[in-house]
Amino acid sequence: MLNAKKILTMIIASAMVCASLASCGDKDKKKTNTKAQSTAESSADETTEAPTEAETVPPNTDAVISDNSIDLLAKPVEGEESAEEEETEPAPEFYGAVTADTGTAFLALNTDDWNIQYWGNAEDPLSYNAGLAAIDGNGQYSVSLTADSDGARYAINNDASVPVTSNSMGMAAVMIKNGEVACPDAVITITNIYVDGVEIPLNKRNYTNTETGNIRANIYNEYVSEDSLPKDAKAAEGELFNKRGKPTDINDGSFSAQIVNKADFDNWTYITVYFTVSGLDHDHYAEEYNYEW
């Protein structure tokens, strides 16, 4: 009888243990199923959620945002080079450009449109083969200009093979560079002017004055009338005005800033001006330092 009770007790205990183990298995299975379901739902949410613009649209590197507005940058057309990338041929070099130094006389000239000129600078179109004269005493000198050079033709026409045929004369003067320092007492008297080898008439007499440090004798300057000559004007005979600014006896109306006819300088190629210098304390014996045609 006792053995039967023990056996029954053991059977009941075994049943309880099995039930407990089954219950734990169900809990673990539920947990596993719950995790799997959660993972699947999360994955489903991520695949069905609408992507943001930042995730799908790359940034536009051709746009500039400023002041709440968007400006698109210009894109080069495919197959075309930008202006910076275009190769340009260097300008050819020409020899013979002349610069007027201190104490050197030169023929200053510009055409009516001011595009063709020479004012003693090497970069001026008419600087090539310009004839200059070093003023080293009283005596005769000459200065000259030519438009018949490769440098002048290229500077004017952008083509050294094209002759310059449309010259004119808007202003012209014989100047001594920095003459106010180099030879302040020098007086220039223009004696002869040749245009393409032909001497042109002188209608008036020139005077000498100082402007911007240069000693100057106008050949043609329409901005100076005969009744408004500069008060420091002088000639070989003396001053044209006294200290009170009144005309002197030699200022008889024969002096002018326009001593030639402007029409005589139409379509010129060569110009040579002869002049004398007086008023210095020594004479000029050296050879003329000018370009010989």
C-alpha positions as CSV (number, residue, x, y, z in Angstrom):
1,M,0.0,0.0,0.0
2,L,2.8,2.4,0.8
3,N,4.6,1.7,-2.4
4,A,1.5,2.5,-4.4
5,K,1.2,5.9,-2.7
6,K,4.8,6.7,-3.5
7,I,4.4,5.7,-7.0
8,L,1.3,7.9,-7.4
9,T,3.1,10.8,-5.8
10,M,6.0,10.5,-8.2
11,I,3.7,10.3,-11.2
12,I,1.9,13.5,-10.1
13,A,5.2,15.3,-9.5
14,S,6.5,14.3,-13.0
15,A,3.3,15.6,-14.6
16,M,3.7,19.0,-12.8
17,V,7.3,19.3,-13.9
18,C,6.4,18.6,-17.6
19,A,3.6,21.1,-17.4
20,S,6.0,23.7,-16.1
21,L,8.5,23.0,-18.8
22,A,5.8,23.3,-21.5
23,S,4.7,26.6,-20.0
24,C,8.2,28.1,-20.2
25,G,8.6,26.9,-23.8
26,D,5.5,28.7,-24.8
27,K,6.7,31.9,-23.1
28,D,10.0,31.7,-24.9
29,K,8.3,31.0,-28.2
30,K,6.0,33.9,-27.6
31,K,9.0,36.2,-26.9
32,T,10.7,35.0,-30.1
33,N,7.7,35.4,-32.2
34,T,7.1,38.9,-30.7
35,K,10.7,39.9,-31.6
36,A,10.4,38.6,-35.1
37,Q,7.1,40.3,-35.6
38,S,8.5,43.6,-34.3
39,T,11.5,43.3,-36.6
40,A,9.3,42.5,-39.6
41,E,7.0,45.4,-38.8
42,S,9.9,47.8,-38.4
43,S,11.4,46.6,-41.7
44,A,8.1,47.0,-43.4
45,D,7.8,50.5,-42.1
46,E,11.2,51.4,-43.4
47,T,10.6,50.1,-46.9
48,T,7.2,51.7,-47.2
49,E,8.2,55.1,-45.7
50,A,8.6,57.9,-48.4
51,P,12.2,58.9,-48.8
52,T,13.2,62.4,-48.0
53,E,14.5,64.9,-50.7
54,A,17.9,65.0,-49.1
55,E,18.2,61.2,-49.4
56,T,17.3,61.0,-53.1
57,V,18.3,64.4,-54.7
58,P,22.0,65.2,-54.9
59,P,22.9,68.8,-54.1
60,N,23.0,71.2,-57.1
61,T,26.5,72.5,-57.3
62,D,25.5,74.9,-60.0
63,A,23.2,76.9,-57.7
64,V,24.0,79.8,-55.4
65,I,21.6,80.6,-52.6
66,S,21.6,84.2,-51.5
67,D,18.9,86.5,-50.1
68,N,16.4,83.7,-50.1
69,S,16.8,83.3,-53.8
70,I,18.5,80.7,-56.0
71,D,20.7,81.7,-58.9
72,L,21.9,79.0,-61.3
73,L,25.5,79.3,-62.4
74,A,26.2,79.4,-66.1
75,K,27.5,76.1,-67.5
76,P,29.9,76.1,-70.4
77,V,28.4,74.6,-73.5
78,E,29.9,71.2,-74.2
79,G,32.6,71.3,-76.7
80,E,33.2,75.1,-76.3
81,E,36.1,76.6,-74.4
82,S,35.6,79.5,-71.9
83,A,37.1,82.9,-72.6
84,E,39.8,82.3,-70.1
85,E,40.8,79.0,-71.8
86,E,41.0,80.4,-75.3
87,E,44.5,80.7,-76.5
88,T,45.5,84.0,-77.9
89,E,48.7,84.6,-80.0
90,P,51.1,87.1,-78.4
91,A,51.6,90.4,-80.2
92,P,54.7,90.5,-82.3
93,E,57.6,92.6,-81.0
94,F,59.0,95.5,-83.1
95,Y,62.2,97.3,-82.6
96,G,62.9,101.0,-83.0
97,A,60.4,102.5,-80.4
98,V,62.0,105.7,-79.1
99,T,61.6,107.4,-75.8
100,A,62.4,111.0,-75.3
101,D,64.8,111.5,-72.4
102,T,65.4,114.7,-70.3
103,G,67.0,117.4,-72.5
104,T,66.0,115.7,-75.7
105,A,63.8,117.4,-78.4
106,F,61.1,115.5,-80.2
107,L,58.1,116.2,-82.5
108,A,54.9,115.8,-80.5
109,L,51.9,115.1,-82.7
110,N,48.4,113.6,-82.6
111,T,45.8,113.0,-85.3
112,D,42.3,114.5,-85.1
113,D,40.9,111.4,-83.4
114,W,43.9,111.1,-81.0
115,N,44.4,107.5,-81.9
116,I,47.7,108.0,-83.7
117,Q,50.2,110.1,-81.7
118,Y,53.6,110.6,-80.3
119,W,54.4,112.4,-77.0
120,G,57.8,111.1,-76.3
121,N,56.7,107.7,-75.1
122,A,57.8,104.3,-76.4
123,E,54.3,102.9,-76.3
124,D,52.9,105.6,-78.7
125,P,52.1,104.3,-82.2
126,L,54.5,106.8,-83.8
127,S,57.4,106.1,-81.5
128,Y,59.0,103.8,-84.0
129,N,62.0,105.4,-85.7
130,A,61.1,108.8,-84.3
131,G,63.9,111.3,-84.9
132,L,65.1,113.0,-81.7
133,A,67.7,115.7,-81.0
134,A,69.8,116.0,-77.8
135,I,69.9,119.7,-77.0
136,D,73.5,120.5,-76.0
137,G,73.9,124.2,-76.9
138,N,72.8,126.9,-79.4
139,G,72.5,125.7,-83.0
140,Q,70.3,124.0,-85.5
141,Y,68.5,120.7,-84.9
142,S,65.8,118.6,-86.5
143,V,63.1,116.2,-85.2
144,S,60.9,113.8,-87.3
145,L,58.1,111.2,-87.3
146,T,57.2,108.4,-89.7
147,A,54.2,106.2,-90.1
148,D,56.1,104.0,-92.5
149,S,57.4,101.3,-90.1
150,D,56.3,97.8,-89.1
151,G,55.7,98.9,-85.5
152,A,53.6,101.9,-86.5
153,R,51.5,99.9,-89.0
154,Y,50.9,97.1,-86.5
155,A,50.0,99.6,-83.7
156,I,47.6,101.5,-85.9
157,N,46.2,98.7,-88.2
158,N,47.0,95.6,-86.1
159,D,48.7,94.4,-89.2
160,A,52.3,95.3,-90.1
161,S,51.6,94.7,-93.8
162,V,48.9,97.4,-94.1
163,P,50.2,100.9,-94.8
164,V,49.0,103.8,-92.8
165,T,47.1,106.1,-95.2
166,S,44.6,108.0,-93.1
167,N,46.9,110.3,-91.1
168,S,45.9,113.8,-90.1
169,M,47.2,116.4,-87.7
170,G,45.1,117.6,-84.8
171,M,48.0,119.1,-82.8
172,A,51.8,119.4,-83.2
173,A,54.7,121.0,-81.4
174,V,58.4,120.7,-81.0
175,M,59.2,119.9,-77.4
176,I,62.3,119.6,-75.2
177,K,61.6,116.9,-72.5
178,N,62.0,118.3,-69.0
179,G,63.5,121.4,-70.6
180,E,62.5,123.5,-67.6
181,V,65.2,121.7,-65.7
182,A,67.7,120.7,-68.5
183,C,67.8,124.0,-70.4
184,P,65.3,126.5,-69.0
185,D,66.7,129.4,-71.1
186,A,66.3,127.6,-74.5
187,V,64.3,129.4,-77.1
188,I,63.0,127.3,-80.1
189,T,62.7,129.0,-83.5
190,I,61.1,126.7,-86.2
191,T,62.6,127.4,-89.6
192,N,61.4,124.7,-92.0
193,I,58.8,121.9,-92.1
194,Y,58.7,119.1,-94.7
195,V,55.8,116.8,-95.2
196,D,56.7,113.8,-97.3
197,G,59.7,115.7,-98.7
198,V,57.8,118.8,-99.6
199,E,58.4,122.0,-97.7
200,I,55.2,123.6,-96.5
201,P,54.7,127.3,-95.9
202,L,54.9,128.9,-92.5
203,N,52.1,131.4,-92.1
204,K,53.1,132.8,-88.7
205,R,56.1,132.8,-86.3
206,N,56.2,130.4,-83.4
207,Y,56.9,131.3,-79.8
208,T,58.4,129.3,-77.0
209,N,56.9,128.7,-73.6
210,T,57.0,126.1,-70.8
211,E,54.1,123.6,-70.1
212,T,54.2,120.7,-67.6
213,G,58.0,121.0,-67.4
214,N,58.6,120.8,-71.1
215,I,59.9,123.6,-73.3
216,R,57.5,123.9,-76.2
217,A,57.1,125.5,-79.6
218,N,53.6,125.0,-81.0
219,I,53.3,124.2,-84.7
220,Y,49.5,123.8,-84.6
221,N,47.4,124.2,-81.5
222,E,43.8,125.3,-82.1
223,Y,43.2,125.7,-78.4
224,V,45.4,128.8,-78.1
225,S,44.1,131.8,-79.9
226,E,46.4,134.7,-80.9
227,D,44.9,137.0,-78.2
228,S,45.5,134.4,-75.5
229,L,49.2,133.6,-75.8
230,P,50.8,132.3,-72.6
231,K,52.4,135.1,-70.5
232,D,55.7,133.3,-70.5
233,A,55.9,133.3,-74.3
234,K,59.3,134.3,-75.7
235,A,61.1,134.5,-79.0
236,A,64.8,134.8,-80.0
237,E,64.3,138.6,-79.9
238,G,63.0,138.5,-76.3
239,E,59.9,138.2,-74.1
240,L,56.5,138.7,-75.7
241,F,55.0,140.0,-72.4
242,N,56.4,142.2,-69.6
243,K,56.2,141.4,-65.9
244,R,52.7,143.1,-65.7
245,G,51.5,140.8,-68.5
246,K,51.4,143.5,-71.2
247,P,52.6,142.9,-74.7
248,T,56.1,144.0,-75.5
249,D,57.2,145.8,-78.6
250,I,58.2,142.6,-80.4
251,N,54.7,141.2,-79.8
252,D,53.4,142.6,-83.0
253,G,50.8,140.0,-83.9
254,S,53.1,137.9,-86.0
255,F,53.4,135.1,-83.3
256,S,50.8,132.3,-83.2
257,A,50.2,128.8,-81.9
258,Q,49.0,127.9,-85.4
259,I,51.9,128.6,-87.9
260,V,50.8,126.1,-90.6
261,N,47.7,125.1,-92.6
262,K,46.2,122.0,-91.1
263,A,45.3,120.7,-94.5
264,D,49.0,120.4,-95.4
265,F,49.2,117.4,-93.0
266,D,46.5,115.3,-94.6
267,N,47.6,111.7,-95.4
268,W,51.2,112.3,-94.5
269,T,53.8,109.6,-94.1
270,Y,57.0,111.5,-93.1
271,I,57.3,114.8,-91.2
272,T,60.6,116.6,-90.5
273,V,60.9,119.9,-88.6
274,Y,64.1,122.0,-88.6
275,F,64.6,124.5,-85.8
276,T,67.2,126.5,-84.0
277,V,67.9,126.8,-80.3
278,S,69.1,130.1,-78.8
279,G,69.4,131.6,-75.3
280,L,71.9,129.1,-74.0
281,D,75.4,130.0,-72.7
282,H,77.2,127.7,-75.2
283,D,76.9,126.6,-78.8
284,H,76.1,123.3,-80.4
285,Y,78.8,121.7,-82.5
286,A,77.9,118.0,-82.3
287,E,76.1,116.1,-85.0
288,E,72.4,116.0,-84.9
289,Y,71.0,113.0,-83.2
290,N,68.0,112.5,-85.4
291,Y,66.8,109.8,-87.7
292,E,67.9,110.3,-91.3
293,W,65.4,109.5,-94.1
